[in-house]
Amino acid sequence: MSANLNELLRDAEVAHGHLCAGQVLGVRMAMLALRRLGIDDPRKRTLVDGSLNPDRKRLVTFVEIDRCATDAIGVVTGCRVGKRALKLRDWGKMAATFVDLAAKIEGEEYKALRVVARESSKARAKELYPELEKNAQQMKAYREMPDEELFAEQWVSVALPASEFPGYKGERVACARCGEGVNFDRFVERGGERLCLACAEGAAVYYKPLA
């Protein structure tokens, strides 16, 4: 990748508001994935010769935790929730899967790299810098440790239907019960009606109307 670790950490700090061990992990995790996928810098709109960067829309990234690393991964990859290229699957794991849209396997399956932070990295950071407090230990060690000590890697396939792609223009429907509009096929057909997920799965709704 053309940008180096220090540059990307500065960008991550600006975007996130502070620099922490999770940010360092997220930046390095994304840098590793881009190297493995052969992507230089997906954030650039154009190349040096003025042509459009073919890698700018090549990635869709699934993150598995709603913590600091997620913001850092978005900074390095250029993937954003609003662009439908950054998708959260909150399993509470310091892990992310980087889907290469240029590496179609068959049907809706795409080749991807899943990267997981090793639990042993915390103990290793303590061994390396016992004189520092926990966050300082990890921030310093995570900058320096080799990839194989920080991360486990696994090549996987990810099913990505057209409706999950950035830029997808899907049908917009109005929920038959509440009347609210629903994008991107996020509705359920039940009893001949098209319902939003809130009306179809009431027990899963995260909010409660006030009286």
N, C-alpha and C positions, 0 to 999 in steps of 0.2 A: 504494500500500500504506500502511496506517495507521501501521505502525512505520517509523521512519526508519533511515538507514544506520547511524548510531552505535549505536542501540539493538540492531539486528540483529548488528552486529559484537561487541557486548558478549555477547549471547546465544551467538554462535558461539564466542567465546573461552572461555566457561564450559564449553560442551559439549565442545570439542576439547582444551582444556587450555592453549592458547596462541594468540596471534594472529600471523598471518604473511601474506605476500602471497597465498598460495593461498586463505586464508580470505576475504580481501577480494574476490578474483575470484569465488569461489563465491557469496558473499552478493550481489554485484552482478549476477552472471549470473542468479540466481534472481529477484531483484527485477525485472530487465528482463523475464523471461519472464512473471511474474505480471501486470505492467502490460500486456503485449501480449495476454494471455489475458483480461484484464478481471477478475482475481481480486484481491480486497482483501487478505484475510489468512486463508489456509486453516488456520492453526493454531488459530483460535478455535472452540470447541465451540458456543457460542451467540452470538447477536447482542445488541445493546444492549436490544432489546425482549424478550429472553428466548427467542426462537425459535431453532431449530437452524440453524446456519450451513450453507447449501446448498453452499458451496465447500469444506467440510472434507474431503470425500471425492471431490473433483472431479479431482484430479491423480494421475497415475502418472508418475514421473520415472526416466528411464534415464540413468545417469552412465557416462562412458567412461574414468574414471581412478580408481585407488584411492589418492588423495592427499588433502591437507587440504581441498581444495575440496568434496569429496564430503560431508564432515561439515557444512560450512557450508550447502550446498544443502539437506540434510535439515533443518537448523534453520529455514531461511526458509520452506520449503514444507510442513513438517510431515510429509513423506514419510519412512517408516522401512522398513528391511528387514523387521523383524518384522511390520509391517502389510501387507507385500507391495506397498507403494506405491513403494519405492525399489529399483531393479533395476540391478545392476552389469554392465556390458559392458566389461571392462577392455581397451580398445584403446590405452591409454597416451596418450589425447588429453584435453586440458583442454576438455571439451565435455560437454553434457548435452542431452537431449531431453525436453521437458515436454509430456506427453500430456493433452489436455483431454477427460475422459470425458463432458463435456456437448456435445461437438462431434463426434458420430458422422457419418461420411461415408457409408459403406454397409457392410453385412456386419459384419466385425470390424475395419474400418478407422476410425481416429480422427484428427482433425486435431491436429497437434503443432507445437511450435516447437523447432528445434534451434539451440542457441547455442554458438559456438566462440570461445575466446579467441584473439585475433590474435597471431601470433608477433611482429609489429612493435611490440606494446605494450611489450616489454622494452626495445627500443632507444629508444622514445619516453620511457620512464621515465628512462633514463640521460641523455637530452637535457635533460629537465626539471630533474633534480636530480643533476648530476654530482658535487656535493660529498659526497653520501651514499654509504654502502656499498650493495651490491646489494639486499639485502632491504629496507632502509630506503627506498631509491629507489622500489622497486616498491610497497611498502605505501602510501607517500605519494601517488605518482602514480596508483595504481589507485583510490584514493578520489576523485580529482579529475577524471580523464580522462573525456570524454564517451563514452557507450555505443558510438558508431560507431567510436571509436578503439580501444576495448577488445575489441569483439566483432563477429563476423560472425553474421548471423541467416539462417535458412532455414525456411520453412514446409514441413512434411513430413507424410506420413501414416504411422501406425504400426498394424500389425496386432496386436490385443490380444484373444485369445480369452477366453472366460469363465473358463477355468481360470487365467488370469493376473491376475484381478481381486482386489483386496483383499476379504477375507471369503468367498472361494470355498470351499465345502465339497465337496471331491472324494472319490472313492473311495480308501480306504487298502488297500493290498495288502501281503502278505508276499512277499518275494523267494523264488522257488522254490529258489534255490541256498543263500543264506546265512541266510534266515529273517528278515532285518531288515525292519521296516515301511517303506513308501514312501508319501509323500503327493503330492497334486497331479499325478497322472498322470506322475510322474517315473520311469517304468519302461519297459522295452522288452519287446515280445512276440517271443520267438524260439523256434522249434521247439516251439510249443505251450505254452511257459512264460513267465511274467511275471518278468522279472529286473530288479533294481536296476541303476543305471548303473554301479556299481562292478564288479558281476559281468559285466555285458554288455560293458563297455568297459574291460577290465583295464589296458590300456596307459595309460589316461588317469587312473588313480587317483593321487591326490596323496600317499597314505601307503603305507608298507610294513610289514607285520606283523613284529615282532621274533621271533626264534627262541626 
